[in-house]
């Protein structure tokens, strides 16, 4: 895009300038009378003396034999001083007591509206190429946020305008790429898109506490079009090969793929092309078939099983595909999913293999392409999946699960089983009648989440998402008091999650509930009480920024305070005021 622009437009303007000057001196092809009439017609425009091309037209006019008296009369008669009157009115407003910044904003906003209404991309390109170089006024414009935002809006509306595309590149070169939020604008030029993508990935890496939001921002940008998707995924694939931080980039790539699939983009061929599967055509064909249909089938599972039980199995990354793993987990841990008994062991083997086997670095002297596999945990993982699958595949109430509780707790220590248990619990407790028929103060299904949270910190966000979904679900069939008790039980699960290390996400969610005002104040008070009994100093500054406003809120904690400073609320406030700077 940049080369095309420079070759065809920008350089064209510069290379033609001397020829135009030569023509204006010699005037061989222009009729002097026609030139004079054309110039006089221009001079008759309102406030033409303020136009940037006035001097070039005056030179042209006089070279064609025009008289000074006529041009002076034309320019002065048509001078209405619109710009000067605007300045005068602005001065009057300031003298009348309006703040300078407000007056400036008024003028700028009106100008922006006028430009948006009257902008002509053809005229913009013409003015731009006639200059022969970057106009000074354009360089000044991009230094101000107001005019940069105008350029962004215009560029989105007129993506083919060369002047706007070049200006976007100037803005990016000046270091303002983080402001370019319109992907359609950034995607016009690879240099601009690269900088915007780099800024978004850097934000993802530097904000681990909000990684979900940061990943969604990157994914939305990457999935703008096929060209942006392929370019970004190839770039991230190269970065994932780095020894330092490579696994983070691989996770980012997988999350982008999940986002694309969720938005109904068929990216399976691109994914398969990037993971090196072409060297294993049988496994590639079987996996591609299932991914493109988003469903498993015994024939393709059998092909994969045969490949991965051979003496030279394909790379493990091939089946460590998020979409494929989700399909396997759903088939094995969702209640009521029927798998052909003849093929069930193959499903379990592939899930266990993907979850537990790891490839070891090759040693010196070994042939190129040779892979050493560590299968030490494969057998134990398969056994655990088989045991929990047998429990989860049949619908049971909490009382019926008591006999299997020790089996579940011992198997949950395997991460893949932890994922499966969360999926099974979610599938069970989101049934509309579940809490209506539940009699326990804490159902066993949800108690299992406490154990998963205890042994798998990486699954905290999945558990929190499920708890939030339940907390916000409508349980209108239950009595009001029963609904409150249910929400308190869910808050207990969140506090347990907080105690296991998932602090900021939990407190941030409750803080948002408090801000929105859509949660019963007694529930916020209950949460604050539980947290104060659980935590102790030192606290992180982010925790204090989120939690202290709720503790200081009289409506929430007024009834919890004593006369002195010995109660937990007062002690927390005093400690935070003494040791932390709050906004």
N, C-alpha and C positions, 0 to 999 in steps of 0.2 A: 504493500500500500504506500509506504513512504517513498520507495524508489519510483513508483509510478507517478506519484505526486510531484516529486522533484524533477523527474525527467520531462513530464508532459506539461506541467503547469507553471511550477515555480521558476525553473530555468528558462522556460519559454518566454516568461515575462521579462527576464533579464536580457535574454539574447535578442529580443525584438526591440528593446528600448533604443539602442543606437540607430537602428534602421528607421524607427519612427521619427527620431530627431533629424536624421538626414532628410527624410521626406518633408518634415516641417520647414527645413531651411530651403530646400530646393522647390517645393510645391509643384512638382511636375504633373502629379496625377489629380490634384484638387483644384477645382475652380475657385479663384479668390472670392468671387461674389457669393458662391455657395457657402464658403467658409465663414464669411462675414455674417450672412443671414443665420447660419447655424449658431454662431457665437451669440448673436443678438437675441436669438430665441432662448438660449440658455440664460443670458443675463436678465431676461424678463421674468425669470422665476423668483419667487419670494425668497428674500434673504440669500440670494446666490453668492453674495460677497463673502458669506460665511462658509461656503463649500470648500473642501480641501483641494479641489482641482482648479480653483479660480486663477492661479498664476499661470498654469499651463494653458488655459483657455485665453487669457489676456495676451500671452505671447503669440498664440496662434492667430488671434484676431488682428493684432498690429502687423504681423508678418504678411497678412492677406490684404493690408491696406486700410484697415478700419480707422476711424477718426476718434481721438480721445474724447471730444465733447459728447458724442453719441453714447459711448460706453459709460461715461460718468453719469449721464442723465438716466440711462437704463438701470444701472446699479443703485443709484440713490433713490430713484422713484419707486423701486420695488423693495427697498430696505424697510422692513417692519420691526426689526429688532426683537424677534421672539425670544432668543436666548438671553439678551440683555434684560428684557422685561421679566423673565423668569428669575434672573439673579436679583433684580430690584425687589420683586415680590418676596423673595426669600429673605432679603435684608429687612424688609418691613416686618415680616413674621418674627424674626429674631428680636427686633426692637420692641415688638409687642409682648415679648416675654416667652415665646416658644423656644424650647431648647434647640441648640444648633444641631445636635444629632437627630432630633425628630424632623427638623426641616430638611436635613440632608436625606434622611430616609424617605420623606415624602417625594422629593424631587427624583431620587433614584428609582423608586418604585414606579412612579408615573412614566419615567423614561423607559423602564423595562417593559411596562405594558404596551407603550407605543411601539417599541422595537419588535415585540412579539407579534403585534398586529400587522405591522407593515414590512417585516423582514422579507427581502427578495434574495434567495441564494444565488441567482444568476448575476445580479448586480454586485453582490458581495464578492463573488469570484472575479468579476471584471475589475473592480477597484483593487482587489488584492494583487492580481497579476500585473496591472498597470504600474503599481508601485515599484516593482522590480526587486524589492527586498522587504524584510519584515517591517511593516509600518511602525513608527515610534509610538503612535497612539495605542496600537494593539499590545505592545510590550507593557505600557503603563496600565492598560485595562486589566490584564491578568494578575496584576499585583493586588487587586481589590476583590474581596470575596463576593461582593454584590454582582460584579460583572462576570466573575467566573461562573457563578450559578446561572447567570443568563446564558452564557455560552453552552453550559451543560444542557439546558432546556432546548436551545435552538439546535444543538447537535443531535439530540434525540428526535426532534421533529424533522430535521433535514439531514439525514445521514449521508447523502451524496454530495453535500456541499464541501468543496475542497478547502475553502477558507476556514470553515469550522473544524474540519478534520485536522488541519495543520495547527490551528489554535489549541485544540485538545492536546496535541503532541507538545506544544510549547508549555502548556500548563503542567503536563506530566514531567517535562524536562526541568521545570522550575521547582519540582518537589511537592506538588499538590495532588499527587495521584490518589491519596487516601480519600479525597473529596469526590472522586468520580464514582458515584454509586450506581449510575446507569450502566448496566453491562452492555447494552446495545451501543452505547457511545464508546466504551472502552474497547469493545471487540472489533471496531473498525480498523484498528492498527495494532499490529503484533507487539510493537514496543510499548505502547500504552497499556495493552492488556497484560503484558508480562509484568509491568511494574505494579499494576493494580492487584494481580494475582499474588505477587510476592508480598505485598502489604497485607493481604488477607491471610496468607499462610503464616506470616510472622505474628499476626494477631492471634491466630489459633495456637501457635507455639508458646506465646507469652501470656495467655490467659487460660491456664488449665482449669480454673474454677468455673469457667463458663465455656467449656470446650464444645458442648452441644450447640450452643448458639453460634460459636465461631465456625464449627464444621458446616452448619447449615448455610452460613454466609458464603463460605468458599464453594460449597456444592452448588448453590444457586447460580453463582458466577460461572462455574465450569460447565454447567448444563445449559447454558444460554443457547448454544448451537452445536452442531456436530463438529465444526472446526475447533471451537474452544474446548470441547470435551476431549477430542483426540490429542490436541496439543498439550493440554494440562495433564492428562493421564500419562502421556509419554514422559513429560517432564518429571512428574511425581514418581513414576516408575524408575527413572534414572536415579533420583534422590534416594529411593528406597534401597538401592544397592550399597549405599554408604554404610560403613561400619558404625559410625556415630549417628544415632537418630534415624537410622533406616527403618526400624520397626514402626516408628511414629508415622513416617511417611506412608508406609504400607497400610497402616490403619486408616489414615486419611483417604487414601485411594479407595479402600473398601467402603468407607462411609459415603464417599461420593457416588460409588456404584449403587449403593442401597438407595440413596436419594433419587438417582436417575430412574431406578426401577419403580420406586414409589410413585413417580410422576409419569409412569407409563412410557418411558423411553427404552427402546430395545437396544441395549448396549452390550448384550452378550457377545456378539462377534468381536467387538473391540476388546472386551475383557479377555477373551480366549486368545486373541492375537498377541496380547501383551504378556501373558503368563508363560509363554514358551511351550504351549501344549501341542504345537504343530509337529514336534518330534515324536509324539505319541498319538497317532491318528485314531486308534480305536477308543482310547479313553477320552480323547477330545470330542469325538463324535457323540459318544454316549452322554457326556456331561452337557454338551451344547444342546442336545435334544431335550434334556430335562429342564435346563435353565430357560430355554426359549419358550417352553410351554408352562414353566413355573409349576411343574408337578413331577413327582417321582414315578417311575414304573419299573417293575421287576426285571424286564429284559435289559435295560440300560444299567440298572444296579448290578446285575449279574456280570456284565462286561467290566464294570469298574472293579468289582470284587475279584474277578479273575486276574485283572492287571495288577492289583495291589497285593495279591497273595503270591505273585510270581517271584522268581529269584531276582529279577531286575525291575522293581516297580517304578512307575512314573514319579516325578517330583511330588512331594507332599503338598506343595503350594497349590497344585492343580485342584485338589478337593478341599483346600482351605478357602473355599469361596463362600462369602457370607450368605448368599442366596441359597446355595446348596446345603450349607449347614443348618440354616433355618428350616428348610424343608425336611431334613432328617430329624431335627429336634421335634418338629410338629408331628411327624409320623410316629415317633416313638413315645412321646410324652403327653399328647393330647388325649383326653378321655374319649373313648369310643372309636378311635381310628383303627380300622382293621387292616392288618398286614398279613399277606399270605404266609402261613407258618413255615412253608418250605424256604422262603426267602428272608424271613425275619432276622436270622443270624447274620446275613450279609449286610443288612441295614445297620445293625448294631456294630459289626466289625468296621465298616467304613467310618461311622461316627467316632468310634473309639480310636481308630487309626489316625484320623485327622486331629483328634484332640490330644493324643498322648505321644505319638512318635515324633522324634526330632532328628533332623539331619545334622551329622557331625562334620566339622571341617576336615577336608582331605589332608592326609599326611604326605610329606615329601616322598617322591618315588612312586606314588600310586598313579595309575593311568588317568589321563584327563577325562573328566565327565563321570568318574567313579564317585559314588556317594556312600558314606557310612551312615547307617541308621541305628538310632538308639531306641529299642523297643522294650525297655525294661518295664515301663508302666502300662504297656498295651493290654496284657492279660488281666491285670487288676481293674483297669478301666472298663473293659468289656464285661467283666463279671458284675461290676457295680451298675452299669447301664442295664444289663439283663434283669437284675433284682428290682431296680426302681421302675423299670418299664412294666414289669408284672404287677406292681402296686398301682401305678398311675393309669394303666389302661382300663381299669375297672372303676366305675363310679362308686365311691364309698363315702359315708358320713364320717365325722370326726371320731365318734365312738368306735367305729369299725377299724380305724387306722391305728388305734392304740397298740394293737398287737404287732404292728409293723414299724413302730416308732424307732426302735433301736437300729433296725436295718436302714431306715431312711437317714438317721443321724450319722451312721458309719459311712454310708455311701456319698453323702453330701460333700465330703471332703474332696471329692473329685470335681474339678471345676465344671466339666461338661454336665455332670449330674446336677450341680447347682443351677446351671442354666435351665436344664430340663425341669427341675422342681419349680422354678419360678414360672415357667410356661404352663406347667400343670396347675399350679395354684391359681394363676391368672384365669385360666380357662374355667376353673371350678367356681371361684368366688365371684366372678362377674356374671354368673347366671342370675337372672332376676329374682328367683325365689330363694337364693342361698341364705341370705341373712334373715329372711322371713321364717325359715325353718330351723335356723341355728339357735341353740339354747345355751351354749357355753359363753362365758364372759370374753374368752379369747379363743376363737376356733383354732383347732390344731393346724389347719392349713396355713393360717397366718403366723402361728408360732414357729412353723418351719422356716419362714422367711427370716426370723431372728437368728436362726442357726446359720443360714446361708450368709447373712450379713456378717456374722462372727468370723467365718472362715474364708470369705472371698470379698476382699475390698473392691475388686474390679467390677463386682456385680451390684454395688451400692446404687448406682444410678438407675438400673433396671427395677430394683426393689422400690426405690423412691417414686418412680413413675407410676408403678402399680398402686402404691399407697395413696398417691395424690389422686389418681383416677377414682379410687374407692371413696376417698374423702369428699370428692366433689360430686359423686353420683347421687342421684335422687332416690331416696328410699321412702317414698310417700306412703307406702303401705304400712310402714311402721309408725307407732305412736311417737309423739314429739320427744318424750323422755328417753325412749328406746333409741331413737336416732342420735340423741346427744351422747348416750352411753357408747354407741357404736363408734361415733367420731372420737370420743376420748380413747377408746381402745386402739383406734388407728393412730392417734397422736402418741400413744405409748410405743407403738411400733416405730414411729419416726424418731422418738427420743432414743430408743435402742439403737437405731441407725446412727444417730448423732454420737452416741457413746462409743460406737465402733469406728468413728473417724469421719463419717459423712456429715461434717458440721455445717459448713457454709451453705451447701445446697438446701439442707433442711431448714435452717434459720431464715434463709432468703425467701423460701416459699411461704413460711408462716408470716414473715414481715410483709410480703405481698398481700396475703389474706387480710392482714390488719389494715393495710393502706387502702385496699379495695372496699373494705367495710361490709363485705358480704358474708362474714363468718361471725357466729355468735360470740360475743365478748367473753363469755364464760369459758369458751374453748381456748381462746387466746390466753386467758388467765391460767387455765389448767396447764397449758404448754409451758408458759413462763415459770410456773411453780415447779414443774417436773425438771426443767432444765437447770434452774437454780440449785436444785437438790443434787443434780448430777455433776455439774462442772465445778472447777476451781481454777484459780489463777495459777500461772500466767495465761492471759488470753491473747489471741491474735487481734491485731487492730481491726481486721475486717469483721471478725465476730462481734467486737464491741460496737462498730458502726451499725451493724444490723440489729443487734439484740438490745443495746442500751435504750433506744427510743421506746421500745415496747415496755421495758422495765420502768422507765420514767413516766410513762403514761398513767396519770392518776386514775383514769377510768378502768384501766386494767389491773393495776397493783395497789390502788388506794386502800382497799380493804385488807391488804396483806402486810401493811406497814404498822410497826409499833410506835410507841412514844419516843423511844431513843433511836440509836443507830445499830441496835443489836439484831434486828431481823434480817433475813437473807436479802431482801430487796434493798434496804438502806446500805447494807454492807457492800453489795455489788456496785451500787451507784457511787458510793464514796471511793471505793477502790479504783473504779474506772476514771473518775474525775481527777484522781491524784496521779494516775500513771499513764493515761492516754489522752491524746488530743482528738477531740471529736468535732465533726463538721456541724 
